[in-house]
Structures are given as structure tokens and as C-alpha cells.
Amino acid sequence: MKEHHSMTQQRQTDYQEEGVEIPLERINPDTLRNLISEFVTREWEELGAVSYTLDQKIEQVLRQLREKRARVVFDATSGTCNIVECR
């Protein structure tokens, strides 16, 4: 059984995210939590028998951001922020 949910297990999108990376230390902690919450409720797909709470999902994404396995980007064209996997 896997303990951590990987961003690579997230539902894949049909486009390549373009934008400017926003350093985590520049994002208000409440804003970051809201961004992650919106992201996991939109993108998270439960795989297997394990279900995670919203808080667990948020912590897993936050850990991936801190470990530089994911990043927050701002897309000037759409005026939105998103979380994307680092490649």
C-alpha cells in the first residue's frame, strides 16, 4: 500500500501549464492552503482502496511543494494560479 499520493497520479490535463513560478515564501500561508484545497478538490482522483481526508491531501501536496517535486505557477494569460509537477 502506498502511503503518499504522487502528483503523477493526478488526473492528467490536455495542456502544458505555462507561467511564472511563484516561490512558496512569497505566498501567504492562508492563500497557499486555499490554493491547494481548490487544487485537490478539482484534480485529486482516488486510486485504490485508500481514501484521504481533505487535510491529508493538502499536507501531501504541501510536502511535494516543499520538496520541490511540485511548484505553484501563475499564468498571466488566464490570470490564474495552478500547481504543477516539476519535470
PAPA-366481 format. One record per residue: x, z, y of N, C-alpha, C in turn. Coordinates in nm, 3 decimals, decimal comma. Layout:
BEGIN
ATOM        nx        nz        ny       cax       caz       cay        cx        cz        cy
ATOM         X         Z         Y         X         Z         Y         X         Z         Y
...
% end
This chain:
BEGIN
ATOM        nx        nz        ny       cax       caz       cay        cx        cz        cy
ATOM     0,084     0,000    -0,118     0,000     0,000     0,000     0,089     0,000     0,124
ATOM     0,060    -0,085     0,218     0,136    -0,091     0,343     0,088     0,017     0,438
ATOM     0,186     0,084     0,501     0,149     0,187     0,597     0,130     0,130     0,736
ATOM     0,202     0,026     0,769     0,197    -0,029     0,905     0,134    -0,167     0,902
ATOM     0,053    -0,191     0,999    -0,011    -0,321     1,016     0,081    -0,405     1,101
ATOM     0,116    -0,522     1,057     0,207    -0,610     1,129     0,130    -0,705     1,219
ATOM     0,189    -0,735     1,334     0,127    -0,832     1,424     0,116    -0,967     1,356
ATOM     0,203    -0,994     1,257     0,194    -1,122     1,188     0,068    -1,129     1,103
ATOM     0,006    -1,014     1,077    -0,119    -1,013     1,003    -0,238    -1,031     1,095
ATOM    -0,213    -1,035     1,224    -0,322    -1,055     1,320    -0,377    -1,197     1,301
ATOM    -0,501    -1,214     1,340    -0,562    -1,347     1,337    -0,479    -1,439     1,426
ATOM    -0,440    -1,552     1,375    -0,358    -1,645     1,450    -0,444    -1,722     1,550
ATOM    -0,389    -1,747     1,667    -0,461    -1,824     1,768    -0,414    -1,968     1,764
ATOM    -0,488    -2,058     1,825    -0,459    -2,200     1,821    -0,368    -2,246     1,933
ATOM    -0,315    -2,155     2,010    -0,230    -2,195     2,120    -0,107    -2,105     2,126
ATOM    -0,005    -2,155     2,192     0,116    -2,076     2,213     0,101    -2,002     2,345
ATOM     0,114    -1,872     2,342     0,099    -1,792     2,464     0,217    -1,818     2,556
ATOM     0,190    -1,858     2,677     0,293    -1,880     2,778     0,272    -1,778     2,887
ATOM     0,376    -1,736     2,949     0,360    -1,644     3,059     0,485    -1,564     3,086
ATOM     0,471    -1,470     3,175     0,580    -1,385     3,218     0,570    -1,253     3,144
ATOM     0,680    -1,210     3,082     0,679    -1,081     3,013     0,673    -0,968     3,115
ATOM     0,589    -0,870     3,087     0,575    -0,753     3,173     0,642    -0,634     3,102
ATOM     0,748    -0,577     3,160     0,814    -0,463     3,096     0,718    -0,345     3,084
ATOM     0,723    -0,276     2,970     0,632    -0,164     2,945     0,640    -0,057     3,052
ATOM     0,760    -0,029     3,101     0,776     0,077     3,202     0,711     0,043     3,335
ATOM     0,672    -0,083     3,353     0,604    -0,125     3,477     0,453    -0,118     3,465
ATOM     0,403    -0,084     3,346     0,258    -0,080     3,322     0,211     0,065     3,319
ATOM     0,111     0,097     3,398     0,051     0,230     3,399     0,008     0,264     3,256
ATOM     0,038     0,385     3,204     0,003     0,420     3,066    -0,146     0,402     3,033
ATOM    -0,235     0,435     3,127    -0,378     0,416     3,103    -0,413     0,268     3,094
ATOM    -0,353     0,188     3,180    -0,375     0,044     3,178    -0,325    -0,015     3,047
ATOM    -0,207     0,029     3,003    -0,150    -0,021     2,877    -0,241     0,014     2,760
ATOM    -0,290     0,136     2,757    -0,379     0,177     2,649    -0,507     0,092     2,649
ATOM    -0,562     0,068     2,767    -0,683    -0,016     2,776    -0,654    -0,159     2,730
ATOM    -0,538    -0,212     2,767    -0,498    -0,347     2,725    -0,486    -0,354     2,573
ATOM    -0,418    -0,255     2,515    -0,401    -0,252     2,369    -0,536    -0,235     2,300
ATOM    -0,621    -0,148     2,353    -0,753    -0,126     2,295    -0,833    -0,256     2,293
ATOM    -0,833    -0,327     2,404    -0,904    -0,455     2,411    -0,844    -0,553     2,312
ATOM    -0,712    -0,555     2,303    -0,644    -0,647     2,211    -0,682    -0,620     2,066
ATOM    -0,675    -0,495     2,023    -0,702    -0,468     1,881    -0,848    -0,489     1,846
ATOM    -0,939    -0,462     1,939    -1,080    -0,486     1,907    -1,112    -0,635     1,903
ATOM    -1,033    -0,715     1,973    -1,052    -0,861     1,974    -0,977    -0,929     1,860
ATOM    -0,855    -0,884     1,830    -0,766    -0,957     1,740    -0,747    -0,896     1,602
ATOM    -0,772    -0,768     1,587    -0,739    -0,700     1,461    -0,832    -0,744     1,350
ATOM    -0,774    -0,780     1,240    -0,852    -0,818     1,122    -0,812    -0,724     1,009
ATOM    -0,907    -0,652     0,956    -0,877    -0,558     0,847    -0,843    -0,638     0,722
ATOM    -0,730    -0,605     0,663    -0,687    -0,670     0,540    -0,675    -0,564     0,432
ATOM    -0,731    -0,591     0,317    -0,722    -0,494     0,208    -0,822    -0,382     0,223
ATOM    -0,797    -0,276     0,146    -0,892    -0,166     0,139    -0,871    -0,061     0,248
ATOM    -0,759    -0,069     0,321    -0,727     0,033     0,421    -0,795    -0,001     0,553
ATOM    -0,866     0,097     0,608    -0,924     0,084     0,741    -0,851     0,178     0,834
ATOM    -0,834     0,135     0,958    -0,766     0,216     1,058    -0,863     0,251     1,169
ATOM    -0,846     0,368     1,228    -0,925     0,406     1,345    -0,870     0,329     1,465
ATOM    -0,947     0,327     1,572    -0,901     0,262     1,695    -0,770     0,325     1,742
ATOM    -0,762     0,457     1,739    -0,639     0,525     1,783    -0,519     0,487     1,696
ATOM    -0,540     0,473     1,565    -0,430     0,432     1,476    -0,385     0,290     1,508
ATOM    -0,481     0,202     1,534    -0,448     0,064     1,569    -0,368     0,059     1,699
ATOM    -0,413     0,136     1,798    -0,344     0,140     1,927    -0,202     0,190     1,908
ATOM    -0,184     0,296     1,831    -0,049     0,352     1,808     0,040     0,251     1,737
ATOM    -0,013     0,177     1,642     0,067     0,078     1,570     0,113    -0,033     1,664
ATOM     0,025    -0,081     1,751     0,063    -0,186     1,846     0,162    -0,130     1,948
ATOM     0,137    -0,010     1,996     0,229     0,053     2,092     0,369     0,068     2,031
ATOM     0,377     0,107     1,905     0,506     0,118     1,837     0,575    -0,019     1,830
ATOM     0,500    -0,123     1,801     0,557    -0,257     1,795     0,608    -0,301     1,932
ATOM     0,537    -0,263     2,038     0,583    -0,294     2,173     0,712    -0,219     2,205
ATOM     0,717    -0,092     2,172     0,836    -0,011     2,199     0,957    -0,057     2,118
ATOM     0,931    -0,107     1,997     1,039    -0,155     1,910     1,075    -0,301     1,939
ATOM     1,015    -0,357     2,042     1,043    -0,496     2,084     1,005    -0,598     1,977
ATOM     0,906    -0,565     1,894     0,853    -0,661     1,797     0,733    -0,735     1,854
ATOM     0,685    -0,686     1,969     0,575    -0,749     2,041     0,602    -0,728     2,189
ATOM     0,532    -0,807     2,273     0,552    -0,795     2,417     0,421    -0,823     2,490
ATOM     0,412    -0,772     2,611     0,298    -0,798     2,697     0,336    -0,913     2,789
ATOM     0,251    -1,014     2,796     0,276    -1,127     2,884     0,158    -1,148     2,978
ATOM     0,189    -1,193     3,099     0,086    -1,228     3,197     0,086    -1,379     3,210
ATOM    -0,031    -1,439     3,191    -0,048    -1,583     3,204    -0,108    -1,612     3,342
ATOM    -0,026    -1,670     3,430    -0,070    -1,697     3,568    -0,183    -1,800     3,572
ATOM    -0,187    -1,890     3,477    -0,291    -1,993     3,475    -0,428    -1,931     3,455
ATOM    -0,439    -1,842     3,358    -0,569    -1,781     3,330    -0,587    -1,647     3,403
ATOM    -0,477    -1,592     3,455    -0,484    -1,463     3,523    -0,508    -1,347     3,428
ATOM    -0,465    -1,362     3,302    -0,488    -1,259     3,202    -0,357    -1,211     3,140
ATOM    -0,363    -1,092     3,082    -0,252    -1,037     3,005    -0,287    -1,043     2,858
ATOM    -0,185    -1,056     2,775    -0,207    -1,055     2,632    -0,085    -0,992     2,566
ATOM    -0,100    -0,957     2,439     0,009    -0,902     2,359     0,043    -1,008     2,256
ATOM     0,171    -1,042     2,250     0,215    -1,146     2,158     0,333    -1,096     2,076
ATOM     0,346    -1,154     1,960     0,457    -1,123     1,871     0,586    -1,182     1,927
ATOM     0,694    -1,106     1,918     0,825    -1,159     1,960     0,875    -1,252     1,850
ATOM     0,932    -1,360     1,893     0,984    -1,458     1,796     1,131    -1,474     1,816
% end
